[in-house]
């Protein structure tokens, strides 16, 4: 999973871009995690609040369209908003 922070996050000089390591915990909002098997055929992300364990019920769930990407566009038409 990954953590969600409020505001902008700056890269550290001399470190890999896009991977800041020393982040201010006071700006931590929560976390996002992909469930086991990623929601099967529907891409799914679970959103949890600050301090919530990975085993707790998420307060939000983000789901994408079923079977997107790859060759699926050759067989069917879809719009991902």
N, C-alpha and C positions, 0 to 999 in steps of 0.2 A: 504494500500500500504506500501511500504518500501522505504527508502532512499539508494542511492548508493554513496559510498565514495571511494576515491582514496587511495591506499596503504592498509596496514594492520590495523586492528582495535583491540585494546587490551581490554581484560576483566578488569573490575574494581574489586579490592580486596573486598571481603565481599558482592558482589552483584551476582545476577544470571548470570551464565556463558552463553555467547552467546548473551547477551543483554546489550551492553555498553550504558550508558545514556549520558555522557558528551563528545560528539564528536566535533571535530574541524570543524566548518562550512566552513573553507577555503578549505577543502578537499571534500566538497559535490559536486557531479557531477550531480545528478538528482534524479529521482524517478521512481519506477515501480509500476503499479497498475493493478489489475485484473478488467476488465470492469464488469458492472452489468450482472449477470448470468454467468460470467466467459467465455463468448464466446460460450455459449450453449453447443454443443457437441464437439467443438474443444477448448481445453484449450488455453487461450489467455492472454497475458500480454502486457500492453501499457507502453512504455518507454518515459519519458519526461525529458527535460533539467532542470538545476538548476533554481529555481524561477518560473517555469511554474505551472499554476493552474491546478487542476484536470479536469477542464472543457475545457482546451486547447487541440488542436489536438496533439496527440503524434508524435514524430519524428521517432519512430520505433515501430514495433509490432512483438512480438514473438508468434508463433503459434505452438502447438504440434499436433500430429496425432489425427485424429478423433477416439473417443471411445477407449481409451487405459486403461489398468489396469483391475483389477477385473477378471471377468470370460471371458472377451473378447478374451483372449489368447486361450481359449478352442474352440472358433468358427473361428478365423482367425489368420493369421500369420502377424506380423509387426516388423519393426525395428525402434527404436527411437534413433536418433543420436544426 
